Amino acid sequence: MDRSEVGRQTTLPNGCTMAEAGDERTPLLSSTSVSHTTVSHSGASPDGPGIPRDHQGEDDDDVIQPRKHRRRLKKIWTSLKPSTESQILLSGFLITLSFSFTQVPILYAFHLMQCDHYYSTHPPYTGPGDRCNIDEIAAGMATQFSILGMSTTFCGTINLFVAGWTAKKIGPKYALMIQTLVPGIRVSTQILGLMAGGAKGMLMIQCTQIITVIGGPAGYLLIVNIIAGEVVPPLRRTAVFGMLQGCIMLGQGLAGGMMGDIWGISRPFEVAFCAFLLSTLYVAMVVPYIDASTISSAKKARGQGISQLFTPLRVLLPQRILSRNGTVTKHYGLMVLCAGIFLGVLATGYAPLLMQLYATAKFDFKQTENGWLTSGFAFMRGMFLIFAFPRIINRGRCWYMTRHPEAQQHHDHGNGHEETAHLATNPEEFEAPIGSFAEQEPVDAEPVKEDEGTEFDLYFLRISLVVDGVLTMCTAFATERWHIFLAAFLLPLASGSAPAAKGVMTEMCSPSQRADALNALGLVENIARLSTQGLFGFVFAALAEVGKPHLTFFVNAAIAILAYGMLLFSRFPPEGSKIVEDDADEDESS
């Protein structure tokens, strides 16, 4: 039996394997049938006996050898060139690393400038120790840093709308270049503020936050996720969202404040400026280009000007779906999903800071221990999302499809795939009688759906919140210092809820709403982070006054369970239904 007839295992796009019948391969052609034959003047073939083999093709060797070298170099370049997924992941890591260079030094910079401002209106310090370590300076620095945090959050929220609008106007690649180049300009102005020092320097740095409206951390995260959602196949989308967030966590954990201690307070800002320029160059040369007319609602945006900034808010409204029987009903799955995500971020977003506060209050953790705790948490979370999360999603979908075969049909709701169920309205679309088919006509097998098993993402999102709540609650029983480090090691194992939410969000909406859906999800998460800081800051302070700060972990777990209960009401549109968009309604009425 020929080797080409032997059955082999075929890996489907969803990662599962199935037996496939042996394929027939074209036999290799002989060299005489595929090569160009050069006839000599005597009419004999070059392979014939009339010409010695040592003299044939001498002139062709000079041409063939360079071609072989070029092909060999091309193969080497192809093997070394990173894939599209790797290009996107590396861009997220580099840009996040650029932002992280100044996160810790800017706090110390405000401390020094507030110290200079204080002694510009007060007599010189004559006591022991550092002249800047007094209560008045600490209070003034805390006030200035709080103003900086609020302005950054407010401008970052506006940046979400601006970045989404820019991506739909000029394309995600050029929008991402803006999100990396503009922060470099902001950092350069902050260097001028450091040179000015005192109250003038703090005012200059505070004013630079206005630049965040055009380009900032919130906007680049949105655009990187938009690019991943557009170029990555639907089956890989959730896994890549997780790997991207893992690379972002690694970028946040690698940069610290040691550079400022060694080379001066302005050096981290100078390095960040160069890093932003390199990131912009990397995006321009490596990140794939996506035409603005092919993404999201850029094809159907009806409003002009400022009104387009708020189109992501329309995603949060109930969807209208067309069922198989022709009736139009409202579907609340996407709206309930956003409510569940809000509660999930409200519960999980405060966990890292809560661990630091609890460790400081009960186990007397200092700045060094908290630094190791934060770095370890970010590192473990990044490793889990990069290596473990994609495998869990891939194998979990296979398992879910075997347990729930009907889940394979959920994408018939009209999310734009080729296999979407279509409501037959024309005579030629109805099935023909059986006898009209030609006997020799081949019957094509049903195509493999690229997003099979994606209902497991919603199932994983629910379970992840439950596991996160249980692990967070177990932290309340810590009695030793090493218990806190163990909790920092275990908690990241339940950190896949955010990328899973992005995957479910992009599957529940139509392709024309994908970018707006990610924009709306970023807005929900941003509001949830603001809410969790205020809520749990108050809860922890109230429980710490009565000597029971550990009960904050139980409150955190209770909200996580509440988020799980909310997500139980979020479901994909029914089988065979189709999402009705406003533009479709206008076309049908016209």
VOROLO-564141 format. One record per residue (C-alpha): residue in three letters; x, y, z. Coordinates in steps of 0.05 Angstrom, whole numbers, plus 5000, padded with zeros to 4 digits. Each point is the difference from the previous one (the first is absolute). Layout:
BEGIN
ALAXYZ...
! end
This chain:
BEGIN
MET500050005000ASP502450694982ARG501650455059SER495350544974GLU494149535011VAL501349905073GLY494950345046ARG502650575041GLN497850465056THR497650694981THR500150575049LEU493850434994PRO500250755010ASN497149915070GLY505949585022CYS496249345002THR502349424957MET496049554955ALA501849424955GLU500450184927ALA499949544941GLY506449924961ASP501050524947GLU502549904930ARG506350374983THR502750154931PRO505949554986LEU506650344992LEU501550164928SER506549784969SER505450494988THR499249964925SER492750215005VAL501050615044SER506650284976HIS501150424939THR503549614945THR505450354962VAL501149724931SER507050034971HIS501750184929SER500449264982GLY492949895025ALA502149555058SER497350095069PRO504850275054ASP498749365038GLY501449594940PRO506349604988GLY502850504950ILE502050515054PRO504249825060ARG496750145067ASP505950405025HIS498750534948GLN492550085006GLY497050605036GLU506650345014ASP497150684982ASP493749865040ASP503849865065ASP501850735006VAL492650185000ILE497449415040GLN504850085058PRO498050725018ARG492749794995LYS501349445050HIS503450485047ARG494350494995ARG494949455013ARG504149765060LEU500450715028LYS492550094989LYS498649365038ILE504450235058TRP496550685002THR493149674998SER501949555058LEU502750595041LYS494450494984PRO494950025057SER492849824986THR494550525000GLU498049795070SER507150085025GLN500550694968ILE493850235037LEU502249705066LEU506950314996SER497050684984GLY495649965063PHE506149825042LEU504450564972ILE494850545007THR498149795070LEU507349995019SER500750714974PHE494350235045SER502749635060PHE506750355003THR496950625032GLN494649695045VAL504449945062PRO504850584988ILE494450514991LEU497849885072TYR507050145026ALA500650604953PHE493850315032HIS503049865068LEU506450394982MET496350584967GLN495250075058CYS506050015046ASP503250564960HIS493550394999TYR499249925076TYR506950275017SER499250574951THR495050305049HIS502749715066PRO506650045037PRO505349474985TYR499549335035THR504649925060GLY497749345031PRO502849294992GLY498649564940ASP497550174931ARG497250714994CYS494449764955ASN497149485048ILE495150445037ASP492549975004GLU498650654964ILE503949794939ALA496849315000ALA493150305003GLY501450494943MET503149444958ALA493949565011THR495450564979GLN503950144937PHE500349264982SER492549925011ILE498750574953LEU504649674949GLY496449335007MET493150314991SER502250414939THR503349394970THR493749585009PHE495450544972CYS504450154940GLY501149254989THR492449894996ILE499550534946ASN506049694966LEU496049354993PHE494850364956VAL505350394961ALA504249384987GLY494049604975TRP497850564955THR507150094972ALA500549254985LYS493650034959LYS502450624963ILE507349864982GLY500749275017PRO502549645063LYS507350014981TYR500650754992ALA495650105061LEU504849575040MET505850414976ILE496550625028GLN498949645066THR507549875005LEU502950644972VAL495650495040PRO501949695068GLY507350114979ILE498450734991ARG496750005069VAL506149695032SER504650524968THR495850565030GLN500349655068ILE507650034995LEU499450754994GLY495750005062LEU505349615038MET505250524978ALA495550565025GLY498749675067GLY495850265057ALA492850234991LYS501250204928GLY502549304983MET494149665033LEU495250464962MET503449834934ILE499549265013GLN492750075020CYS498550374935THR503449474958GLN494349525017ILE495750384950ILE504349684946THR497449325023VAL493450174966ILE503449904933GLY504649435018GLY500549595064PRO500049315032ALA492549904994GLY499950154925TYR505849564981LEU497149405038LEU493650094961ILE503350044932VAL504649415012ASN494049585018ILE496350264938ILE505949794956ALA500249315033GLY492549924990GLU500550174926VAL506149604977VAL499549395046PRO495249444979PRO493749955042LEU502349355031ARG506450315025ARG497150675021THR498749855074ALA506749675009VAL503750584968PHE496250495044GLY502649625060MET507249974974LEU499850744984GLN497850175071GLY505549545026CYS505350384960ILE497150655027MET500749745071LEU507249814987GLY501450694973GLN497050315063GLY504149565046LEU506950084968ALA500850765007GLY501250275069GLY503050595037MET507249755006MET502150394939GLY498350665033ASP503849815063ILE506349844960TRP500350524945GLY495550565025ILE492650155000SER499750264928ARG503349384969PRO493749565000PHE496350544963GLU505550054948VAL500049254991ALA492550004994PHE500350544945CYS504949574960ALA495749385012PHE493850354973LEU503850204937LEU502449284990SER493049745012THR497350484948LEU505249764951TYR498449285015VAL492650114988ALA501450354934MET504549444974VAL497049365029VAL492850075022PRO495449784942TYR495950534964ILE492449965003ASP495750444955ALA495450455040SER494349844953THR500249265019ILE499350055075SER494150105045SER494950534987ALA504650404955LYS496049704943LYS493450235027ALA501450605043ARG494250484987GLY501950565047GLN505350514985GLY504850375044ILE499649965075SER494049545001GLN504249414976LEU504150035064PHE494149715039THR498049444953PRO502949475048LEU494650175050ARG494849724951VAL503049315009LEU497750005072LEU492750054978PRO495849374990GLN501049654933ARG494449864951ILE500249314968LEU496149694943SER497749305017ARG498849434952ASN492650124998GLY501150734978THR498350355066VAL504650545028THR501349965075LYS504750345049HIS506049625027TYR503250225065GLY506049535001LEU505150534983MET497250515050VAL499849485056LEU507149794981CYS502550715011ALA496550035067GLY503349345021ILE506850254976PHE499150645040LEU498749595064GLY505849544983VAL505050574993LEU497050315063ALA501749365037THR506749824969GLY503050684985TYR501550175073ALA503149335019PRO507450184988LEU499450665039LEU495849675054MET505549485011GLN505150555009LEU495750395049TYR498449375041ALA507349775000THR502250695023ALA494850045055LYS500649295028PHE507049764982ASP503650674998PHE502249954928LYS504850544978GLN501150304932THR504949454980GLU495249435017ASN494250354965GLY504450114939TRP501649264997LEU492749835011THR497850454943SER505449764952GLY498649275016PHE492550094989ALA501250344933PHE505149484978MET495649415018ARG494050314967GLY503950134937MET502749294997PHE493249705011LEU496750424946ILE505549884949PHE501149255008ALA494349685039PHE493950404979PRO500349844925ARG500549255015ILE494250035049ILE495650354948ASN502049524944ARG498949365039GLY494050275037ARG496450134934CYS501249294978TRP497449745066TYR494050474998MET498049784930THR500149275021ARG495650155060HIS495450494964PRO499649834925GLU494550514991ALA504950555017GLN503249934932GLN494050344969HIS500150645041HIS503550404947ASP493949954954HIS497950665032GLY502750404942ASN506850255022GLY502450054930HIS503149324988GLU499049624935GLU496249445035THR494850475030ALA492949754992HIS496250374946LEU492650114997ALA497949764930THR495650514965ASN501449884926PRO497549384961GLU507049804979GLU502149965073PHE495349435017GLU502449284996ALA499049654934PRO496649314996ILE504649425013GLY499349734929SER502750644968PHE507049915027ALA505049694953GLU502449325021GLN507350164989GLU499850675035PRO504749995059VAL497150165068ASP504350495039ALA500949865074GLU497650525049PRO505550525009VAL503450045067LYS497750615037GLU505750465021ASP496750185066GLU497449335023GLY499649925075THR500450745016GLU494249925049PHE505349705046ASP502950705007LEU493750235035TYR500049385043PHE507450125017LEU498550735017ARG494849795051ILE504349465032SER506150475002LEU496250505042VAL497949465049VAL507249745006ASP502650715009GLY494950135055VAL501949365037LEU507550124996THR499150725022MET495849775060CYS505449515020THR504950575007ALA496150225062PHE502449385036ALA507450194993THR503849955065GLU507250034976ARG503850474954TRP501349454949HIS492549894994ILE499450684966PHE505349814949LEU496449344989ALA493650384987ALA503750444950PHE502249364965LEU493149684998LEU495550604984PRO502750104929LEU497649294983ALA493050294997SER501850624960GLY497249794933SER493350355008ALA502050644965PRO502449694934ALA494249505001ALA495350595006LYS503150324939GLY499249354961VAL492749935020MET498750734985THR502649944929GLU496049374987MET493450285025CYS500250604953SER500550054925PRO506850124967SER498050724983GLN499250135076ARG506349645023ALA504450625010ASP494350385033ALA498749405045LEU507349995024ASN499650755010ALA493749935042LEU503149435040GLY506150435015LEU495450565024VAL496349515046GLU506549745028ASN502750705011ILE493850215038ALA500349365041ARG507250135019LEU498250705025SER494249715039THR503949445032GLN505250495027GLY494750425034LEU495749425024PHE505349545029GLY504250575025PHE494150205043VAL498449285020PHE507249845020ALA500650645040ALA493449875037LEU501849275016ALA507150195020GLU497350495052VAL496349425035GLY506149554996LYS497349534946PRO503250204934HIS500149274977LEU492450034989THR501350434939PHE502149374963PHE493149705014VAL496650624972ASN504549934938ALA498049274991ALA492650165009ILE500250504942ALA503649484957ILE494449505014LEU495050544983ALA503550114934TYR499549264986GLY492550015014MET499250604953LEU503749644944LEU495449405005PHE494750444966SER504750184942ARG499349544940PHE501550004927PRO494350164952PRO495549404984GLU501749514946GLY498450234930SER498950725020LYS503350604968ILE502150675029VAL496150584971GLU503950644993ASP497250694987ASP503150044931ALA496749344981ASP493350285021GLU500950614957ASP501949574940GLU494049555008SER495250585008SER502850354939
! end
